[in-house]
Amino acid sequence: MSYATALRCRECGREYPIAPKHVCEYCFGPLEVTYDYEAIQKAISRESISKGPESVWRYRDLLPCDGEPVDLQAGFTPLIRAQNLGEALGLKRLYIKNDCANPTWSFKDRVVTVAATKAREFGFKTLACASTGNLANAVSAHAARAGLEAYVFVPSDLEAAKLLGSNIYGANLVAVDGSYDDVNRLCAELGDKYKWAFVNINVRPYYSEGSKTLAYEVAEQLGWRAPDHCIVPLASGSLYGKIWKGLNELAKLWLIDSVHTKMSGCQAQGCSPIITAYEAGTFNVKPVRPNTIAKSLAIGNPADGYYTLKIMAESGGSGAAVSDPEVVEGIRLLAESEGIFAETAGGVTIAGLKRLIAAGKVDKDELVVAFITGAGLKTQEAVADALPEPLHIQPNIAAFEEALSRRQAVAATSGAVS
């Protein structure tokens, strides 16, 4: 049985019954799930959690679902002590939360397992979404698992691997000529006409709760403590806000001590409306037209931008925007130092962390967690031209040594590391 009690408007505080509803009828503010925390506190403990499945559903008491989960084993991904990368960046305690390890290779599996479960509870037969790629993959896979029909709407210029990653599960893939914001507007209109569960529209309050599990896992994997500093990639801002909410829920339930975590966020310069507002010292986010290789973060009109900026100020966090070449450098740095191949959003996180360190916004002694939200095989195009060609040789030792000698000579001339 779920401990969710209602939907509450984040602006005016009005409450609504649990239903597929996402906007307040009075002020048009976003709705968020509320819980009976007193009842949860009596039912939950560190020990009970540790006995749960190694997935997001070990935290079921903190999620808004009653029915049997639509479960592909999302979550409980590795938290890796990034010693090599930490030394390169001058940090003593750097950790990588590696959500590349999820079933469809991004953190979106967390939100969709919750959304699909709730959609089935509500009696929907079709799962749908507006997506920059990763969400479409997760919706397609979970719909297949649940026996639901799926319609996923994406910008037509997405990376080929993300298009294939939806198509393979038998979803109805709809490629729209336009940006994510155009796709999202279309889906909002379709949501009024079709009785479908659009996971990030009419089911959004439940969907977004899945992101809290990142905070729960990190705290548990650190021995039940909150990090000193979180570095999070920003698209709509929802992930960032839910990590903050999740940490504070654990403190409210006495599962961890009070939270003193700095929440910092990173965007690509080609789509950085939240960071632009942060740098201008305002909470007013001005929409932009995206132009970046980091397509999974390319939301020009972020729904949670205002709330992200409020949390950034409240927590003492900071923001950074990075160029596309820095994104590629960040992907390579993480791969070469820690053996983790991240997609462009991960490059934004690592490059943004590097900028924040240079600006004195991250202390070398802090326990820092950088969130890597998707796998690099989905965005190979971003780095393909930046990598060296393989040594192409005949099958003999002389050919290998000759090619190796040429490579080393070029490296010595350019000052690169062989």
HELIX and SHEET records of a PDB file:
HELIX    1   1 TYR A   37  ALA A   43  1                                   7    
HELIX    2   2 ARG A   46  SER A   50  1                                   5    
HELIX    3   3 VAL A   56  LEU A   62  5                                   7    
HELIX    4   4 GLN A   83  LEU A   89  1                                   7    
HELIX    5   5 ASP A   99  ALA A  101  5                                   3    
HELIX    6   6 LYS A  108  PHE A  122  1                                  15    
HELIX    7   7 ASN A  134  ALA A  146  1                                  13    
HELIX    8   8 ALA A  160  ASN A  167  1                                   8    
HELIX    9   9 TYR A  180  LYS A  193  1                                  14    
HELIX   10  10 ARG A  204  TYR A  207  1                                   4    
HELIX   11  11 SER A  208  SER A  211  5                                   4    
HELIX   12  12 LYS A  212  GLN A  221  1                                  10    
HELIX   13  13 SER A  238  LYS A  252  1                                  15    
HELIX   14  14 GLN A  269  CYS A  271  5                                   3    
HELIX   15  15 PRO A  273  ALA A  280  1                                   8    
HELIX   16  16 LYS A  295  LEU A  297  5                                   3    
HELIX   17  17 GLY A  305  SER A  315  1                                  11    
HELIX   18  18 ASP A  324  GLU A  338  1                                  15    
HELIX   19  19 THR A  344  ALA A  358  1                                  15    
HELIX   20  20 GLY A  376  THR A  379  5                                   4    
HELIX   21  21 GLU A  381  ALA A  384  1                                   4    
HELIX   22  22 ILE A  397  SER A  414  1                                  18    
SHEET    1   A 3 GLU A  15  TYR A  16  0                                        
SHEET    2   A 3 ALA A   4  CYS A   9 -1                                        
SHEET    3   A 3 LEU A  31  TYR A  35 -1                                        
SHEET    1   B 6 LEU A  79  ARG A  81  0                                        
SHEET    2   B 6 ARG A  93  ASN A  98 -1                                        
SHEET    3   B 6 LEU A 367  ILE A 372  1                                        
SHEET    4   B 6 HIS A 229  PRO A 233  1                                        
SHEET    5   B 6 LYS A 262  ALA A 268  1                                        
SHEET    6   B 6 GLY A 319  VAL A 322  1                                        
SHEET    1   C 4 ASN A 172  VAL A 176  0                                        
SHEET    2   C 4 GLU A 149  PRO A 155  1                                        
SHEET    3   C 4 THR A 126  ALA A 130  1                                        
SHEET    4   C 4 ALA A 197  PHE A 198  1                                        
END                                                                             
